[in-house]
């Protein structure tokens, strides 16, 4: 699974921590300069995604079903999050 994290103006957010959590898994990835992140070797399941950036933490996606080896998450972190 891969994704990109942008602010609400569409600019990439680098250096944020993206966490992918399920009952049996906890993975963390750091966003690159272009806002991209990647989680490898995921089995299908139900996951929650959260982001930590500049000391703030926000849950962006409540539990969702991941059923494929190819998925792209487009996340937006806004001032309201």
Phi, psi and omega in degrees: 000137176227166181196180177219140180245122178236162171275177184288357173264359179091003179277139179294147176252116179259155176079009177275152175261125177251127181247137177242121188229138171222175178302333184245009187210144173217109180239149179229139176226149178257136179286141178279181181301329179269010178083359183278150176215164183212140170240127183250160175058050178263134171272153176305147179170186180257128186229154169244140178246134174226158181231137174239126182210132181052038177081355179258145179234135179222135171276122185261326182227121175291172185312130178225157183268124175253119185236005186228161175276350180240113177211143178235119177262125174252107184253141177236126177255117182247167179299336180281340180289000000 
